[in-house]
Amino acid sequence: MTVRLATSLDALAIAAVRTPAWQAAYRGILPPAYLARLERTLARAWPEGTWVAEDERGELAGYLSSTSGHPALPAPAPELVEIQELYVDPRRWRRGIGGELLAVALASFAARGAREAFLWVLEANLGARRFYETQRFRLAPPGKLVRVEGASIPAVRYVRRLAVAPRH
């Protein structure tokens, strides 16, 4: 598995992972009609702080996007970085891909001066919550409600302190 920064050429492959990952992860949590419409979701531009995981054949297996900006830029990361999306192709769940993406992103944040990373998880998404807890994220109340097609869905916040690299 190779983890690298995403480019604009990855947008379609990211969308191809995102749709089935959402449909699998949020079945029974988000409204079925909403999940069914994701098939028509167009590829969009991805934030500069996006990493992709590719298998040995060069196929995209997962991605992680954040608010940190491009890690190759000289500007430091903000002290607090949000992980906005971390999704893996459902056919490849439980193979360490999400952990690899997370490790690369967190190391990049810390190397650029970030002290903490946080993310939001739908409260009922127990698989994702267990994953983040095994990755040393801790629950950090308060939660919030996410509105999806008129439904209010509880979300919880997780945080993880980062070991900041010393500046020379």
C-alpha positions in Angstrom: 0.0 0.0 0.0 1.3 3.5 -0.9 0.0 6.6 0.7 0.5 9.8 -1.2 -0.9 13.3 -1.6 -4.0 13.5 -3.9 -3.9 15.4 -7.1 -6.8 16.7 -9.3 -6.5 13.5 -11.3 -7.7 11.5 -8.3 -11.1 13.2 -8.1 -13.0 10.5 -10.0 -11.3 7.6 -8.1 -12.0 9.3 -4.8 -15.7 9.7 -5.7 -15.7 6.0 -6.7 -14.6 5.1 -3.2 -16.7 7.7 -1.4 -20.1 6.5 -2.7 -20.0 2.8 -1.8 -18.2 3.7 1.5 -21.0 6.0 2.5 -23.7 3.6 1.4 -22.1 0.8 3.5 -21.1 2.8 6.6 -24.4 4.8 6.9 -26.9 2.1 5.9 -29.6 2.2 8.7 -28.2 5.6 9.9 -28.9 8.0 7.1 -32.1 8.1 5.1 -32.1 5.4 2.3 -33.3 7.8 -0.4 -30.3 10.0 0.4 -27.8 7.1 0.2 -29.4 5.9 -3.1 -28.9 9.4 -4.7 -25.2 9.3 -3.9 -24.8 7.2 -7.1 -25.3 10.4 -9.0 -22.7 12.4 -7.0 -20.3 14.0 -9.3 -16.6 14.1 -8.6 -15.6 17.4 -7.0 -12.4 19.2 -6.2 -10.7 17.9 -3.1 -9.1 20.0 -0.5 -5.3 20.4 -0.7 -4.9 18.4 2.5 -6.0 15.1 1.0 -4.1 11.8 1.0 -4.9 8.7 -1.0 -4.0 5.1 -0.4 -3.2 3.0 -3.5 -2.7 -0.7 -3.8 0.1 -2.4 -5.6 -1.8 -2.1 -8.9 -2.2 1.6 -8.4 -6.0 1.4 -7.6 -7.3 3.8 -5.1 -8.3 2.0 -1.9 -9.1 4.9 0.4 -8.6 8.6 1.1 -8.4 11.1 3.9 -9.1 14.8 3.7 -8.4 17.5 6.2 -8.4 21.2 6.8 -4.6 21.4 7.2 -3.8 22.5 3.7 -1.1 21.0 1.5 1.7 19.5 3.6 4.3 20.4 1.0 3.7 24.1 1.5 6.0 26.0 3.9 3.2 27.4 6.0 2.8 25.7 9.3 -0.4 23.7 10.1 -2.9 25.3 12.4 -2.6 24.1 16.0 -6.0 22.3 15.6 -6.6 20.3 12.5 -9.9 18.7 11.5 -10.1 15.4 9.7 -13.1 15.9 7.4 -13.3 12.6 5.7 -11.6 9.2 6.0 -13.2 6.5 3.8 -11.9 3.2 2.5 -13.5 1.0 -0.2 -15.8 -1.3 1.7 -14.4 -4.3 0.0 -11.1 -3.5 1.7 -12.2 -2.7 5.2 -10.2 -4.1 8.1 -7.0 -4.4 6.2 -5.1 -1.5 7.9 -5.7 1.0 5.1 -7.5 3.6 7.2 -4.8 3.3 9.9 -2.1 3.9 7.3 -3.9 7.0 5.9 -4.4 8.3 9.4 -0.8 7.7 10.5 0.6 9.6 7.5 -1.8 12.5 7.9 -1.2 12.8 11.7 2.6 12.7 11.3 2.3 15.4 8.7 0.2 17.6 10.9 2.6 17.1 13.9 5.6 17.8 11.7 4.1 21.1 10.7 3.2 22.2 14.3 -0.3 21.0 14.8 -1.0 20.0 18.4 -4.4 18.3 18.1 -6.5 16.6 15.5 -10.3 16.2 15.7 -13.1 14.7 13.7 -16.9 14.2 13.9 -18.5 10.7 13.7 -22.2 10.0 13.5 -23.1 8.6 16.9 -24.7 5.5 15.5 -21.6 4.6 13.4 -20.2 2.2 15.9 -17.6 0.7 13.5 -16.0 4.1 12.9 -16.1 5.0 16.5 -14.3 1.7 17.5 -11.7 2.4 14.7 -10.9 5.9 16.0 -10.8 4.7 19.6 -8.2 2.1 18.6 -6.3 4.9 16.9 -6.0 6.7 20.3 -8.8 9.3 19.6 -10.9 10.1 22.6 -14.5 11.2 22.9 -14.7 14.9 23.5 -18.2 16.3 24.3 -20.3 18.1 23.4 -21.8 16.5 20.4 -23.9 18.1 17.7 -26.9 17.3 15.4 -26.3 16.9 11.7 -29.3 17.6 9.4 -29.8 15.3 6.5 -33.0 15.6 4.6 -35.0 16.9 7.5 -33.6 14.3 9.9 -31.5 15.3 12.9 -28.7 12.8 13.4 -26.5 12.9 16.5 -22.7 13.2 15.9 -19.9 12.9 18.4 -16.5 14.6 18.4 -13.2 12.8 18.8 -9.8 14.4 19.5 -6.2 13.2 19.6 -3.2 15.0 20.9 -0.3 15.0 18.5 3.4 14.7 19.4 4.8 17.9 17.9 8.2 17.6 16.3 10.7 20.0 17.9 11.5 23.1 15.8 15.1 23.8 14.9 
